[in-house]
Amino acid sequence: MDASEKWLRALAAEARDPCVAEVAGHLFGPGGKRLRPLLALVGAEFGERARGIAAPPAAVLSSADPSATDPASADPSAADPSAADPAIADPAATDPSPAVEAAALAELVHVASLYHDDVMDQARTRRGVPSVNARWGNTTAVLAGNWLLSKAAQLAAELGPETIRLQSKVTNRLIMGQIRELVGPSDDDDPLSHYFTVVAGKSAALIAMALQLGAVRTGAPEHVVQTLAEYGEHLGIAFQISDDILDITSTSEVSGKEQGKDLAIGVASLPVLLALADERPEAGELRALLSAATAGPEGAGLPRAVALLHRCGALAEARTVMNARLLRARTAANRLPDGPATRVLHALCDFVARRDH
């Protein structure tokens, strides 16, 4: 992970203009779970192992465990498969460059999407620091996100036709997902179906791409690449649902984002959609509170809305949907070759199921 992060900072520095370099690299240093580059490195092992070369996903986890911002606080028995398999090679034992390229590309696209998301969501913080739009303004944030996407396209083009195909496809899905979220469902659309279409584009596509990039860059068999994509789609949807839940239940001190941010700006998260779907007793009051929150003073009615979401059972229902997606991800992982990388994929399902930030 250190190698991919150093390369990301070097890519940002290629802007040559100090201001562009600073803005473009703003989120490469602070916190964050580094889930997408981690997945690219894990995906890379399936190609390395197919060629008889040991690769280091467990060593990667020990330096960037998604269960904690501080790697020293990671629970090795829960998320580091090296606890179960100590015979994992040192990452320095093989040339990591194809895997590092995949990890850097995945994070470039992801960070670009965060810059754009934060503008659309009017977010003030990201990864525990001021968001780019809060610090430099919306126009700069959008342009910096575009610059990062252009660097991702340049890197993908240098890595070959299959890499550029994956990168361009996921960029298209990300943008379509953002547009669909902005426009909202039509009168004929089912809100829940619209939600899952948006999430598949904005969240699942990038997680699936990260795994595929790592596998493709290291020569994994095609059926493995496709199974990793299936796993990533389900994990990505589950991850977004967990984000929806945490927007309501987690404090800003823990998550690094404002609590209730999605509620305040009227984003239709899964718990809200479930609460409003069947006109349960709390639905009318909740709808009125959310309208007041988006139209009135910041935060108006949010504490009561959060209390109603807890009381009506929507959060528990959302967790049930999340766990069903995690089960489908595990089912896909079970079709992959047994080994440290597959155990990492199962550990990531455990992490999403219990994450609190």
C-alpha positions as CSV (number, residue, x, y, z in Angstrom):
1,M,0.0,0.0,0.0
2,D,2.9,2.4,0.8
3,A,4.1,2.0,-2.8
4,S,0.8,2.8,-4.4
5,E,0.3,5.8,-2.1
6,K,3.7,7.2,-2.9
7,W,3.0,6.8,-6.6
8,L,-0.4,8.6,-6.2
9,R,1.4,11.5,-4.6
10,A,3.9,11.5,-7.4
11,L,1.1,11.5,-10.0
12,A,-0.5,14.5,-8.3
13,A,2.9,16.3,-8.3
14,E,3.0,15.8,-12.1
15,A,0.5,18.7,-12.4
16,R,3.6,21.0,-12.1
17,D,1.4,23.8,-11.0
18,P,1.7,23.8,-7.2
19,C,-1.9,24.8,-6.6
20,V,-3.3,22.0,-8.8
21,A,-0.9,19.5,-7.2
22,E,-2.0,20.5,-3.7
23,V,-5.7,20.2,-4.5
24,A,-5.4,17.0,-6.5
25,G,-3.4,15.3,-3.8
26,H,-5.5,16.7,-0.9
27,L,-7.1,13.3,0.0
28,F,-4.1,11.0,-0.7
29,G,-2.6,11.7,2.7
30,P,-5.5,11.8,5.2
31,G,-7.2,8.8,6.8
32,G,-9.6,6.8,4.7
33,K,-10.0,3.0,4.5
34,R,-8.1,2.6,1.2
35,L,-10.6,-0.1,0.3
36,R,-10.3,0.2,-3.4
37,P,-6.5,0.0,-3.7
38,L,-6.6,-2.9,-1.1
39,L,-9.1,-4.8,-3.4
40,A,-6.8,-4.2,-6.4
41,L,-3.9,-5.7,-4.5
42,V,-6.0,-8.6,-3.4
43,G,-7.3,-9.2,-6.9
44,A,-3.7,-9.2,-8.2
45,E,-2.9,-12.3,-6.1
46,F,-5.3,-14.4,-8.2
47,G,-3.1,-13.7,-11.2
48,E,0.2,-14.0,-9.2
49,R,-0.9,-17.4,-7.8
50,A,-2.0,-18.6,-11.2
51,R,1.5,-18.1,-12.3
52,G,3.0,-19.7,-9.2
53,I,4.1,-16.4,-7.6
54,A,3.2,-15.6,-4.0
55,A,1.5,-12.2,-3.5
56,P,1.0,-10.2,-0.3
57,P,-2.6,-9.4,0.4
58,A,-2.3,-10.2,4.1
59,A,0.8,-8.1,4.4
60,V,-1.1,-5.3,2.7
61,L,-3.9,-5.7,5.3
62,S,-1.4,-5.4,8.1
63,S,-0.4,-2.0,6.8
64,A,-3.9,-0.7,5.7
65,D,-6.6,-2.7,7.5
66,P,-10.0,-1.4,6.5
67,S,-11.3,-2.0,10.0
68,A,-9.4,0.9,11.4
69,T,-8.0,4.3,10.3
70,D,-5.0,3.6,12.6
71,P,-3.4,0.4,11.3
72,A,-2.1,-0.3,14.8
73,S,-5.6,-0.8,16.0
74,A,-6.4,-3.6,13.5
75,D,-7.8,-6.8,14.9
76,P,-5.6,-9.4,13.2
77,S,-7.9,-12.3,14.1
78,A,-10.8,-10.6,12.4
79,A,-9.4,-9.1,9.2
80,D,-5.8,-10.2,8.7
81,P,-5.8,-13.8,7.2
82,S,-2.0,-14.0,8.0
83,A,-3.2,-14.8,11.5
84,A,-4.6,-18.0,10.1
85,D,-1.9,-18.5,7.5
86,P,1.5,-17.3,8.7
87,A,3.3,-18.6,5.6
88,I,2.5,-15.5,3.4
89,A,5.4,-14.2,1.4
90,D,7.1,-10.8,2.0
91,P,5.8,-8.3,-0.6
92,A,9.4,-7.4,-1.5
93,A,9.9,-11.0,-2.7
94,T,8.3,-10.2,-6.1
95,D,7.9,-7.3,-8.4
96,P,4.8,-5.5,-7.2
97,S,4.5,-3.0,-10.1
98,P,1.4,-4.5,-11.9
99,A,-0.5,-4.7,-8.7
100,V,0.6,-1.2,-7.6
101,E,-0.5,0.2,-10.9
102,A,-3.9,-1.3,-10.5
103,A,-4.2,0.0,-6.9
104,A,-3.2,3.5,-7.9
105,L,-5.6,3.6,-10.8
106,A,-8.5,2.4,-8.6
107,E,-7.8,5.1,-6.0
108,L,-7.4,7.8,-8.7
109,V,-10.9,7.2,-10.0
110,H,-12.3,6.8,-6.5
111,V,-10.9,10.1,-5.2
112,A,-12.1,11.9,-8.3
113,S,-15.6,10.6,-7.5
114,L,-15.3,11.8,-3.9
115,Y,-14.5,15.3,-5.1
116,H,-17.6,15.4,-7.3
117,D,-19.8,13.7,-4.7
118,D,-18.8,16.3,-2.0
119,V,-19.8,19.1,-4.3
120,M,-23.2,17.5,-5.0
121,D,-23.7,16.7,-1.3
122,Q,-22.4,20.0,0.0
123,A,-20.1,18.0,2.3
124,R,-17.8,20.0,4.5
125,T,-15.5,17.2,5.6
126,R,-14.0,14.1,4.1
127,R,-11.6,11.6,5.7
128,G,-11.5,13.8,8.8
129,V,-10.3,16.9,7.0
130,P,-12.1,19.8,5.2
131,S,-13.4,18.6,1.8
132,V,-11.9,20.1,-1.3
133,N,-15.1,22.1,-2.0
134,A,-15.2,23.5,1.5
135,R,-11.5,24.6,1.3
136,W,-11.2,25.7,-2.3
137,G,-14.8,26.0,-3.6
138,N,-17.1,24.0,-5.8
139,T,-15.5,25.0,-9.2
140,T,-12.0,24.0,-8.1
141,A,-13.3,20.8,-6.6
142,V,-15.0,19.8,-9.9
143,L,-12.0,20.7,-12.0
144,A,-9.6,18.8,-9.7
145,G,-11.9,15.8,-9.9
146,N,-11.8,16.1,-13.7
147,W,-8.0,16.3,-13.6
148,L,-7.8,13.1,-11.5
149,L,-10.1,11.3,-14.0
150,S,-7.8,12.5,-16.9
151,K,-4.8,11.1,-15.1
152,A,-6.6,7.9,-14.5
153,A,-7.4,7.7,-18.2
154,Q,-3.8,8.5,-19.1
155,L,-2.5,5.8,-16.8
156,A,-5.0,3.2,-18.0
157,A,-4.1,3.9,-21.7
158,E,-0.5,3.2,-20.8
159,L,-1.4,-0.1,-19.2
160,G,-3.2,-1.6,-22.2
161,P,-6.6,-2.0,-23.9
162,E,-8.2,-4.2,-21.3
163,T,-7.3,-1.7,-18.5
164,I,-8.6,1.3,-20.5
165,R,-11.8,-0.7,-21.2
166,L,-12.4,-1.3,-17.5
167,Q,-11.5,2.3,-16.5
168,S,-13.7,3.9,-19.1
169,K,-16.6,1.6,-18.4
170,V,-16.5,2.4,-14.7
171,T,-16.2,6.1,-15.3
172,N,-19.3,6.0,-17.4
173,R,-21.2,4.0,-14.7
174,L,-20.0,6.5,-12.0
175,I,-21.2,9.5,-14.0
176,M,-24.5,7.8,-14.9
177,G,-25.1,6.9,-11.2
178,Q,-24.4,10.5,-10.1
179,I,-26.8,11.9,-12.8
180,R,-29.5,9.4,-11.8
181,E,-29.1,10.3,-8.1
182,L,-29.3,14.0,-9.0
183,V,-32.4,13.7,-11.2
184,G,-34.2,11.2,-9.0
185,P,-36.7,8.6,-9.9
186,S,-39.4,9.4,-12.4
187,D,-43.1,9.0,-11.5
188,D,-43.1,5.6,-13.1
189,D,-39.9,4.4,-11.3
190,D,-40.0,2.3,-8.2
191,P,-37.9,4.3,-5.6
192,L,-36.1,1.2,-4.3
193,S,-35.2,-0.1,-7.8
194,H,-33.9,3.4,-8.6
195,Y,-31.8,3.4,-5.4
196,F,-30.1,0.1,-6.3
197,T,-29.5,1.3,-9.9
198,V,-27.8,4.4,-8.5
199,V,-25.8,2.4,-5.9
200,A,-24.6,-0.1,-8.6
201,G,-23.2,2.8,-10.6
202,K,-21.8,5.0,-7.9
203,S,-20.4,2.4,-5.5
204,A,-20.4,-1.2,-6.7
205,A,-18.9,-0.4,-10.1
206,L,-15.7,1.0,-8.7
207,I,-15.2,-1.8,-6.1
208,A,-15.7,-4.4,-8.8
209,M,-13.3,-2.6,-11.1
210,A,-10.6,-2.5,-8.4
211,L,-10.7,-6.3,-8.1
212,Q,-10.8,-6.8,-11.8
213,L,-7.9,-4.4,-12.5
214,G,-5.6,-6.3,-10.1
215,A,-6.5,-9.6,-11.5
216,V,-6.2,-8.5,-15.2
217,R,-2.9,-6.8,-14.6
218,T,-1.4,-10.0,-13.2
219,G,-2.9,-12.4,-15.7
220,A,-5.7,-14.1,-13.8
221,P,-7.9,-16.5,-15.7
222,E,-11.0,-14.9,-17.2
223,H,-13.5,-16.9,-15.1
224,V,-11.7,-15.7,-12.0
225,V,-11.9,-12.1,-13.2
226,Q,-15.6,-12.4,-13.8
227,T,-16.2,-14.0,-10.4
228,L,-14.3,-11.2,-8.7
229,A,-16.5,-8.7,-10.5
230,E,-19.6,-10.5,-9.2
231,Y,-18.2,-10.4,-5.7
232,G,-17.3,-6.8,-6.0
233,E,-20.8,-5.8,-7.2
234,H,-22.5,-7.4,-4.2
235,L,-19.8,-6.1,-1.7
236,G,-20.1,-2.6,-3.2
237,I,-23.9,-2.5,-2.7
238,A,-23.5,-3.8,0.9
239,F,-20.9,-1.2,1.6
240,Q,-23.1,1.6,0.4
241,I,-26.0,0.3,2.6
242,S,-23.6,0.3,5.6
243,D,-22.7,3.9,4.7
244,D,-26.5,4.7,4.7
245,I,-26.9,3.2,8.1
246,L,-23.8,4.9,9.5
247,D,-25.0,8.3,8.2
248,I,-27.8,7.9,10.7
249,T,-26.1,6.1,13.6
250,S,-22.4,7.2,13.6
251,T,-21.1,10.5,15.0
252,S,-18.9,12.8,13.0
253,E,-16.0,12.2,15.5
254,V,-16.1,8.5,14.6
255,S,-16.9,8.6,10.8
256,G,-15.0,11.8,9.8
257,K,-18.2,13.0,8.0
258,E,-21.1,15.0,9.3
259,Q,-23.8,12.9,11.0
260,G,-27.1,13.0,9.1
261,K,-25.5,14.6,6.1
262,D,-27.6,12.6,3.6
263,L,-30.8,13.2,5.6
264,A,-30.1,17.0,5.7
265,I,-29.7,17.3,1.9
266,G,-32.6,15.0,1.0
267,V,-30.6,12.0,-0.3
268,A,-32.9,9.0,-0.4
269,S,-30.9,6.4,1.5
270,L,-32.1,2.9,1.9
271,P,-33.3,3.3,5.6
272,V,-35.4,6.3,4.5
273,L,-36.9,4.6,1.5
274,L,-37.8,1.5,3.6
275,A,-39.4,3.7,6.2
276,L,-41.5,5.5,3.6
277,A,-42.3,2.5,1.4
278,D,-45.2,1.0,3.3
279,E,-46.7,4.0,5.0
280,R,-46.0,2.8,8.5
281,P,-47.2,5.1,11.3
282,E,-44.0,7.1,11.4
283,A,-43.9,7.7,7.6
284,G,-46.0,10.9,7.6
285,E,-44.1,12.7,10.3
286,L,-40.8,11.5,8.9
287,R,-41.6,12.8,5.4
288,A,-42.5,16.2,6.9
289,L,-39.3,16.3,9.0
290,L,-37.2,15.5,6.0
291,S,-38.9,18.2,3.9
292,A,-38.2,20.7,6.7
293,A,-34.6,19.6,6.9
294,T,-33.9,20.2,3.3
295,A,-36.0,23.4,3.0
296,G,-35.3,25.1,6.3
297,P,-32.3,25.8,8.6
298,E,-29.5,23.3,8.5
299,G,-30.2,20.4,10.8
300,A,-33.9,21.3,11.3
301,G,-35.8,18.3,12.5
302,L,-32.9,15.8,12.1
303,P,-32.7,14.5,15.6
304,R,-36.4,13.6,15.6
305,A,-36.0,12.1,12.1
306,V,-33.1,9.9,13.3
307,A,-35.2,8.8,16.3
308,L,-38.1,7.9,14.0
309,L,-35.8,5.8,11.8
310,H,-34.6,3.9,14.8
311,R,-38.1,3.4,16.1
312,C,-39.8,2.3,13.0
313,G,-37.5,-0.6,12.2
314,A,-36.1,0.7,9.0
315,L,-32.5,0.5,10.2
316,A,-32.9,-3.1,11.1
317,E,-34.5,-3.8,7.7
318,A,-31.6,-2.1,5.9
319,R,-29.2,-4.3,7.8
320,T,-31.1,-7.4,6.7
321,V,-30.8,-6.2,3.0
322,M,-27.1,-5.5,3.6
323,N,-26.5,-9.0,5.0
324,A,-28.3,-10.6,2.1
325,R,-25.9,-8.8,-0.3
326,L,-22.9,-9.9,1.8
327,L,-24.2,-13.5,1.6
328,R,-24.2,-13.2,-2.2
329,A,-20.7,-11.8,-2.1
330,R,-19.5,-14.8,0.1
331,T,-21.2,-17.2,-2.3
332,A,-19.2,-15.7,-5.2
333,A,-16.0,-15.8,-3.1
334,N,-16.6,-19.5,-2.4
335,R,-16.2,-20.2,-6.2
336,L,-12.7,-18.7,-6.2
337,P,-9.5,-20.7,-5.5
338,D,-8.8,-21.3,-1.9
339,G,-6.0,-19.3,-0.4
340,P,-5.0,-16.1,1.4
341,A,-6.7,-13.8,-1.1
342,T,-10.0,-15.5,-0.9
343,R,-9.8,-15.4,2.9
344,V,-9.3,-11.7,2.7
345,L,-12.5,-11.4,0.6
346,H,-14.4,-13.2,3.3
347,A,-12.8,-11.0,6.0
348,L,-13.9,-7.9,4.1
349,C,-17.5,-9.2,4.3
350,D,-17.1,-9.5,8.1
351,F,-15.7,-6.0,8.2
352,V,-18.6,-4.5,6.3
353,A,-21.1,-6.3,8.5
354,R,-19.7,-4.9,11.7
355,R,-18.1,-1.6,10.6
356,D,-18.9,1.5,12.7
357,H,-17.1,4.2,10.6
